[in-house]
Amino acid sequence: MYIGIDLGGTNIAGGLVTTAGEIVSKISVPTGRERGSDAVIEDIYQVVESLMKANQTGEQVKGIGIGIPGIADPHTGEVIVCVNLNWYNVPLRAKLTEKTPLPIFIDNDATVAGVAEFQVAQEGKYKDAVILTLGTGVGGGVLVDGKVVSGHHGIGSELGHMLIGESLYTCNCGRNGCLETFASSTAIIHYAKHLIHAGRKSSMMDAVCGDIDKISGEVIFAAAREGDVVAVEVIRRLVTYLSRGIMNIVCTLDPEIVFLGGGLSMAGDFLLNQVKTELDGLKYFKATPHAKVEIAKFKNDAGIIGAAMYAMIQR
């Protein structure tokens, strides 16, 4: 039995997870990031304590895994940078170790979501795989020869920050042109607003009763399905740059499969089929085999399950 913690900018979600990846008990509390790192770390500990008390299985909890929306040093357990929480060089493991004797393992949230997909949803059948989580930003998880890898400095799976083109806005990492400024919910909302502000007419404005700030990824995809010209253009741009990012990954890592997860993946085949068509036109050396692309099976609980599985693997 392991505890998985999905630390987000909005909520701290935790779960008691079996070695088979089944959530036995789950709890979520607001992050309250404005209170500072010490207060948030105390809340993480309280979530752990609540889950320990909820353990009625008779099995011992052997470790804690934590997925963070940023860059962590998996060896020291230090959060190097987490923009969403305004954390820089926070010794997360060291501070939690003062409160609990359980071993603690920390990595990027998309990396641990990849563990959930690779090890549980896909039952370990892929040895070389990649997951892209398409949410507020774009995260990545990489599996090579059956092992999760994130590079010497822990940033090797920051796939959302590969430079892909000239974007309309600066990424939260401080650069212009990152994949997540083209292929995230933030990116497509930004582009939809850009087109509407430029005078383009769209049924999306009717869907949000004229309040442009209420345009969301769901609104954009719904309008695109109905053939709204602006929404279709927004999704077309998303597909173009996402496919370029995937092909860059294929050229670099040659995975067997690339999974698409996160909120935008809820569009399912509507998104997937367009990406597959675009990728067919981007293949190099047409006769060579290329990675499959599929929608990830795990959705909202991937962070919890993956964090727990990550702790199990690392331990």
HELIX and SHEET records of a PDB file:
HELIX    1   1 ARG A   33  ARG A   35  5                                   3    
HELIX    2   2 SER A   37  ALA A   54  1                                  18    
HELIX    3   3 VAL A   83  LEU A   85  5                                   3    
HELIX    4   4 LEU A   92  THR A   97  1                                   6    
HELIX    5   5 ASP A  109  VAL A  115  1                                   7    
HELIX    6   6 ALA A  116  ALA A  121  3                                   6    
HELIX    7   7 LEU A  159  HIS A  161  5                                   3    
HELIX    8   8 LEU A  179  THR A  181  5                                   3    
HELIX    9   9 SER A  185  HIS A  197  1                                  13    
HELIX   10  10 MET A  204  ALA A  207  1                                   4    
HELIX   11  11 ILE A  212  LYS A  214  5                                   3    
HELIX   12  12 GLY A  217  ARG A  225  1                                   9    
HELIX   13  13 VAL A  229  LEU A  253  1                                  25    
HELIX   14  14 GLY A  263  ALA A  267  5                                   5    
HELIX   15  15 ASP A  269  LEU A  282  1                                  14    
HELIX   16  16 ALA A  302  GLN A  314  1                                  13    
SHEET    1   A 5 ILE A  23  PRO A  30  0                                        
SHEET    2   A 5 ASN A  11  VAL A  17 -1                                        
SHEET    3   A 5 TYR A   2  LEU A   7 -1                                        
SHEET    4   A 5 ILE A  64  ILE A  68  1                                        
SHEET    5   A 5 ILE A 104  ASN A 108  1                                        
SHEET    1   B 3 ILE A  71  ASP A  73  0                                        
SHEET    2   B 3 GLU A  78  CYS A  82 -1                                        
SHEET    3   B 3 TRP A  87  VAL A  90 -1                                        
SHEET    1   C 5 LYS A 147  VAL A 149  0                                        
SHEET    2   C 5 VAL A 138  VAL A 144 -1                                        
SHEET    3   C 5 ALA A 129  LEU A 134 -1                                        
SHEET    4   C 5 ILE A 257  GLY A 261  1                                        
SHEET    5   C 5 LYS A 292  ILE A 295  1                                        
END                                                                             
